């Protein structure tokens, strides 16, 4: 099986937060708040917690070559609460 591991996450709590893998480039500050729903993205489900380390199963059929970043996405306000480039282990 394949998983996305978020380690030492520390983000604000918010309504309807999801974990997405995306093809968007991570941009600093407000420039990066709304770019993650512009292209390809795949929801891995609801954020398990806004602090700590958590695993999110990746679908077996997901083409991981096209995804380059992960975003904590707020569906209610269509904004990212944080993002990072993906690192493959």
Secondary structure by P-SEA (a helix, b strand, c coil): cbbbbbcbbbbbbbcbbbbbbccccccccccccccccccbbbbcccccccccccccccccccccccccccccccccccccccccccccc
